[in-house]
Amino acid sequence: MKETRTVTVGTLGAGYAARLHGNGYMKVSGVNVRLKTICDIQAPLAEKVKEQYGYEQICTDYDEMLADPEIDVVDIVTPPFNHIDMAVKALQAGKHVICEKPLTGYFGEKGEENVGFTAKAKMYKEVLTSMVRLKKVVEESGKKFLYAENFVYATPVQKAAEIVRAKKSKILFMKGEESLKGSSSPLAGKWNGTGGGTLIRTGTHPLSGMLWLKQQEADARGEKITVQSVFADCGKTTECLTEYEHRHIAARPEDVEDFGVIVITFSDGSKCMTIASDTVLGGTKNYIEVYCNDNALMCNITPTDILNTYFLDEEGMDDVYISEMLPAKLGWNKAFVSDEIIRGYMGELQDFMETIAYDRVPSSDFDLAYESMKVMYAAYQSAEEGRRIDF
């Protein structure tokens, strides 16, 4: 019988993503997950996460957590402007790293206002420089860098990859989307808070998922396939609305976009298209469509048709979660069922814990994080300059 190993986790950040990861950790099997420390500068937030998921302690000092020799891996779920520096410190302290998406971004120089109006070519260059710095530390440390892109682990995407590998299919075209009615975060409307608008905040998911699927094809067929070029467009579609007309849409873009589309051409001539919007009512829309030479695969991530609900009132439903980004539960809705499994959070943390415990290669790693951000900022440059960016 194989020995069951223990992985000790320290989590940095006690916001929304800490709860997504906490739900994932609770469902890991075959590896003992020891949730030791939750670290956040706001102790009350850390205390809530500690109580909900069973962390042993909280702290407010990142260096204190890094000094703990028992911690094997640091799970970084802070805002993205912290990711690179936090990851470098953890790797240099001898820890493995789990990093939430997006890996990084351009957030402006000290005192810079309206960061979104900075030349995107400059942003692209700065982002590449910061990622090269992190890549060097990853390679020198010998530790694992695990990129928390849940679309890779979404159950329909995993099944699509299995089919593509088994049939050695040639993917000719993919289309992926994550759209919703905007974000409730006050940071979402400004570039210095998120590193961009809806493209990087939500479009990163389908983009990374499709880049990963294309790599599965390449590996199965023994081919080398790279991104050849990027063409993109984005803008503020809500600017045409009156305040009254805007009332159902949460998007309040200042120097960011609320709509974006990216078209990638791969080195084999195949294509993929990413769509992201903050102006879509009716709940969160997540999917990847895969069109191959010998099959077509529709990966519906949310919503799904597992459970359809109909309510005439919401009595007794206050604490019952039906769907993300729906203002009411009345009428017909497509309910989220086993959301943490279908959207990949459980599979993601299962893979990461096994990777560390048994020294494996993860499905989602630094290379995917690097490629996703490279494409994303090339897309921003393309949209600003109105031209295709060739690699």
VOGU-3710 file (C-alpha; in Angstrom, 3 decimals, decimal comma):
1> mketrtvtvg> 0,000/0,000/0,000  1,327/3,430/-0,970  2,293/5,665/1,923  -0,084/8,600/2,440  1,993/11,745/2,609  1,247/15,079/4,238  1,522/18,497/2,610  1,518/21,482/4,976  -0,029/24,638/3,528  0,339/28,304/4,365
11> tlgagyaarl> -2,184/30,525/2,589  -1,468/34,180/1,854  -4,655/36,218/1,546  -8,044/35,723/3,178  -10,384/37,013/0,489  -12,796/35,293/-1,906  -10,166/33,056/-3,536  -9,068/31,722/-0,126  -12,561/30,298/0,236  -12,510/28,731/-3,233
21> hgngymkvsg> -9,213/27,050/-2,372  -10,430/26,118/1,098  -13,377/24,238/-0,406  -10,951/22,477/-2,740  -8,553/21,447/0,037  -11,410/19,906/2,011  -12,108/17,457/-0,840  -8,530/16,321/-1,557  -8,040/12,561/-1,150  -4,940/10,359/-1,052
31> vnvrlkticd> -2,828/13,160/0,459  -3,095/14,516/4,002  -3,533/18,278/3,685  -2,496/20,164/6,804  -3,831/23,718/6,688  -1,456/25,362/9,125  -1,428/29,145/8,628  -3,699/31,717/7,022  -1,924/35,065/6,641  -3,576/38,411/5,947
41> iqaplaekvk> -2,857/41,963/7,081  -6,486/42,081/8,255  -6,578/39,657/11,178  -10,410/39,479/11,386  -10,591/38,233/7,781  -7,914/35,631/8,476  -9,760/34,534/11,616  -12,960/33,895/9,627  -11,132/31,713/7,091  -9,329/29,885/9,916
51> eqygyeqict> -12,602/28,988/11,588  -14,360/28,010/8,361  -11,678/25,680/6,998  -9,763/24,569/10,074  -6,423/26,339/9,733  -4,355/25,939/12,883  -3,379/29,594/13,241  -3,435/33,041/11,688  -0,698/35,604/11,246  -0,394/39,092/9,782
61> dydemladpe> 3,309/38,962/8,859  4,248/37,159/5,636  7,904/36,851/6,659  6,808/35,085/9,842  4,892/32,512/7,811  7,828/31,999/5,422  10,137/31,342/8,382  8,040/28,346/9,463  10,040/25,226/8,464  6,916/23,029/8,573
71> idvvdivtpp> 5,194/24,820/5,688  5,791/23,045/2,371  3,815/25,292/0,030  2,616/28,895/0,026  -0,779/29,402/-1,603  -0,882/33,002/-2,920  -4,447/34,285/-3,253  -3,735/38,003/-2,930  -4,538/40,658/-5,571  -2,332/40,145/-8,657
81> fnhidmavka> -0,106/43,183/-8,118  1,483/41,234/-5,232  1,967/37,926/-7,014  5,474/38,218/-8,463  7,147/39,640/-5,341  5,324/37,250/-3,015  6,173/34,237/-5,177  9,849/35,204/-5,401  10,082/35,495/-1,604  8,405/32,130/-1,095
91> lqagkhvice> 10,608/30,319/-3,603  13,752/31,861/-2,125  12,554/30,696/1,293  12,474/27,127/-0,028  8,700/26,824/-0,435  6,676/25,508/-3,335  4,226/28,085/-4,689  0,578/27,984/-5,722  -0,340/31,247/-7,451  -3,831/32,431/-8,343
101> kpltgyfgek> -4,566/33,806/-11,786  -3,666/36,126/-13,384  0,040/35,625/-12,747  0,819/39,326/-12,926  0,108/42,503/-14,899  1,103/46,111/-15,335  -0,110/48,179/-12,388  1,661/51,488/-12,970  4,643/53,212/-11,485  4,526/54,885/-8,092
111> geenvgftak> 2,181/57,873/-8,214  0,996/57,105/-11,742  -2,636/58,096/-12,334  -4,966/56,590/-14,964  -2,625/53,681/-15,569  -4,861/52,361/-18,341  -3,739/55,189/-20,628  -0,098/54,078/-20,458  1,202/52,782/-23,801  0,400/49,076/-24,001
121> akmykevlts> 3,741/48,357/-25,688  5,419/49,585/-22,502  3,100/47,414/-20,402  3,914/44,359/-22,506  7,639/44,914/-22,103  7,389/45,437/-18,334  5,229/42,339/-17,848  7,667/40,170/-19,811  10,576/41,523/-17,759  8,869/40,711/-14,455
131> mvrlkkvvee> 7,996/37,187/-15,621  11,553/36,507/-16,796  12,716/37,525/-13,319  10,303/35,073/-11,713  11,199/32,312/-14,193  14,852/32,589/-13,196  13,971/32,220/-9,511  11,683/29,239/-10,224  14,486/27,468/-12,111  17,148/28,259/-9,507
141> sgkkflyaen> 14,980/27,251/-6,540  14,164/23,755/-7,788  10,702/24,216/-6,287  7,363/23,737/-8,005  5,312/26,637/-9,348  1,645/25,674/-9,568  -0,637/27,994/-11,533  -4,178/28,050/-10,140  -6,091/28,177/-13,429  -9,277/26,313/-12,647
151> fvyatpvqka> -10,475/26,155/-16,296  -7,697/23,616/-16,945  -9,247/21,375/-14,287  -12,916/22,013/-15,137  -14,440/18,562/-15,629  -15,693/19,115/-19,218  -12,310/20,557/-20,248  -10,487/17,595/-18,711  -12,781/15,215/-20,614  -12,213/17,138/-23,850
161> aeivrakksk> -8,452/16,820/-23,345  -8,797/13,066/-22,774  -10,691/12,730/-26,081  -8,217/14,872/-28,023  -5,294/12,840/-26,660  -6,981/9,482/-27,351  -7,952/10,326/-30,943  -4,842/12,439/-31,607  -7,260/14,994/-33,040  -6,157/18,148/-34,799
171> ilfmkgeesl> -7,858/21,150/-33,172  -8,754/23,578/-35,963  -10,676/26,221/-34,016  -11,638/26,946/-30,422  -13,897/29,582/-28,923  -13,997/30,343/-25,212  -15,838/32,893/-23,129  -16,304/34,153/-19,605  -18,861/36,920/-19,388  -21,004/38,350/-16,610
181> kgsssplagk> -22,679/41,596/-15,555  -19,514/43,142/-14,087  -17,684/42,899/-10,804  -18,677/44,020/-7,324  -15,024/44,765/-6,517  -14,142/48,472/-6,263  -10,787/47,618/-7,887  -12,363/46,262/-11,067  -12,876/49,634/-12,756  -9,279/50,818/-12,496
191> wngtgggtli> -6,214/49,434/-14,244  -3,926/49,828/-11,228  -6,143/47,459/-9,225  -6,438/44,556/-11,650  -3,859/45,038/-14,422  -6,592/45,580/-17,003  -10,313/45,152/-17,440  -12,564/42,225/-18,222  -10,039/40,633/-20,596  -7,501/39,924/-17,876
201> rtgthplsgm> -10,007/39,601/-15,036  -12,276/37,011/-16,683  -10,916/36,318/-20,182  -7,761/34,834/-18,679  -9,757/31,699/-17,822  -10,890/30,564/-21,285  -7,656/31,857/-22,839  -5,501/29,696/-20,549  -7,833/26,732/-20,955  -7,542/26,855/-24,742
211> lwlkqqeada> -3,764/27,318/-24,675  -3,596/24,233/-22,451  -5,849/22,177/-24,741  -3,699/23,084/-27,742  -0,649/21,853/-25,831  -2,439/18,567/-25,081  -2,949/18,135/-28,813  0,696/18,924/-29,545  1,977/16,453/-26,947  -0,346/13,664/-28,152
221> rgekitvqsv> 0,685/14,130/-31,788  4,381/14,658/-31,077  4,277/18,157/-32,560  5,607/21,525/-31,457  2,855/24,149/-31,660  3,358/27,744/-30,556  1,417/31,009/-30,658  2,263/32,732/-33,927  0,217/35,931/-33,671  -2,416/37,799/-31,660
231> fadcgkttec> -5,107/40,206/-32,836  -7,506/41,884/-30,426  -10,141/44,551/-29,919  -11,616/45,954/-26,727  -13,569/48,957/-25,494  -16,117/50,469/-23,133  -19,521/49,439/-24,422  -21,395/50,858/-21,409  -20,408/54,455/-22,185  -23,508/54,761/-24,377
241> lteyehrhia> -25,876/54,132/-21,418  -27,693/56,668/-19,285  -27,414/56,186/-15,537  -30,894/54,674/-15,487  -30,101/52,306/-18,353  -26,952/51,241/-16,502  -28,827/50,139/-13,368  -28,655/46,351/-13,961  -24,982/46,248/-14,986  -22,284/46,392/-12,296
251> arpedvedfg> -19,440/47,309/-14,672  -18,064/50,790/-13,961  -14,932/51,003/-16,117  -12,724/54,056/-15,638  -9,462/53,369/-17,483  -10,201/49,709/-18,359  -12,333/47,870/-20,918  -15,697/46,192/-20,286  -15,533/44,116/-23,481  -12,669/42,373/-25,240
261> vivitfsdgs> -11,973/39,719/-27,859  -8,668/38,028/-28,733  -7,956/35,960/-31,846  -4,859/33,742/-31,707  -3,216/32,120/-34,711  -1,088/29,113/-33,847  2,024/28,017/-35,738  0,036/25,222/-37,444  -2,450/27,774/-38,819  -5,278/26,856/-36,424
271> kcmtiasdtv> -7,137/29,523/-34,447  -8,776/30,253/-31,127  -10,938/33,149/-29,982  -11,415/34,460/-26,453  -14,454/36,597/-25,544  -14,840/38,494/-22,266  -17,562/40,946/-21,310  -18,836/42,745/-18,232  -22,207/43,460/-19,877  -23,901/40,048/-19,989
281> lggtknyiev> -27,010/39,631/-17,831  -28,494/36,299/-16,755  -25,604/34,900/-14,711  -22,019/33,903/-15,413  -21,373/32,409/-18,864  -18,358/30,069/-19,039  -17,588/27,695/-21,893  -14,960/26,425/-24,323  -15,972/25,048/-27,729  -13,470/22,782/-29,496
291> ycndnalmcn> -13,762/22,011/-33,226  -11,435/19,271/-34,484  -10,914/17,411/-37,735  -12,864/14,429/-36,397  -15,068/15,705/-33,536  -16,681/18,733/-31,910  -16,661/19,230/-28,130  -18,873/21,707/-26,264  -17,452/22,303/-22,771  -20,279/23,985/-20,855
301> itptdilnty> -18,783/24,976/-17,515  -21,469/27,346/-16,199  -24,353/27,253/-16,423  -25,063/23,547/-16,836  -28,308/21,597/-17,227  -27,820/19,280/-14,259  -30,558/21,011/-12,231  -33,162/23,502/-13,451  -35,118/25,341/-10,735  -38,386/27,268/-10,752
311> fldeegmddv> -39,512/29,505/-7,862  -42,504/31,789/-7,412  -40,979/33,255/-4,242  -37,671/33,113/-2,356  -39,029/32,076/1,046  -36,432/29,985/2,921  -33,837/30,463/0,160  -31,631/33,128/1,757  -28,739/30,752/2,417  -29,252/28,500/-0,619
321> yisemlpakl> -26,769/29,192/-3,427  -28,361/28,841/-6,868  -26,107/30,621/-9,339  -23,375/33,250/-9,587  -24,288/36,800/-10,621  -28,069/36,335/-10,564  -29,869/39,134/-8,662  -32,918/36,951/-7,918  -33,904/33,279/-7,767  -37,429/33,669/-9,149
331> gwnkafvsde> -38,660/31,888/-12,268  -36,570/29,346/-14,109  -32,825/29,155/-13,433  -30,010/26,740/-14,167  -28,644/25,917/-10,718  -24,959/25,342/-10,011  -24,467/21,778/-8,746  -21,105/20,630/-7,357  -19,724/23,927/-8,589  -16,311/23,490/-6,967
341> iirgymgelq> -15,917/20,210/-8,883  -17,273/21,213/-12,311  -15,375/24,516/-12,360  -12,178/22,704/-11,444  -11,274/23,934/-7,967  -11,257/20,457/-6,451  -9,264/18,926/-9,323  -6,825/21,829/-9,228  -5,970/21,391/-5,548  -5,949/17,580/-5,867
351> dfmetiaydr> -3,354/17,849/-8,644  -1,269/20,381/-6,733  -1,185/18,349/-3,528  -0,240/15,169/-5,422  2,405/17,091/-7,376  4,099/18,193/-4,157  3,597/14,964/-2,200  4,802/12,621/-4,940  7,097/14,925/-6,953  4,996/14,983/-10,118
361> vpssdfdlay> 4,570/17,478/-12,957  1,347/19,526/-12,599  -1,112/20,070/-15,444  -1,014/23,844/-14,874  2,451/25,284/-14,284  4,663/28,330/-14,793  4,888/27,818/-18,562  1,100/28,150/-18,925  1,054/31,211/-16,645  3,841/32,834/-18,673
371> esmkvmyaay> 2,239/32,108/-22,057  -1,185/33,346/-20,903  0,161/36,691/-19,711  2,369/37,086/-22,779  -0,673/36,639/-25,033  -2,859/38,849/-22,826  -0,572/41,884/-22,939  0,195/41,377/-26,620  -3,593/41,510/-27,056  -3,816/44,814/-25,197
381> qsaeegrrid> -1,062/46,207/-27,424  -2,849/44,899/-30,518  -6,158/46,505/-29,506  -4,518/49,871/-28,823  -2,438/49,949/-32,002  -5,030/48,358/-34,285  -2,672/45,731/-35,665  -1,698/42,101/-35,362  1,165/41,309/-33,000  3,492/38,627/-34,392
391> f> 5,743/36,472/-32,226
//
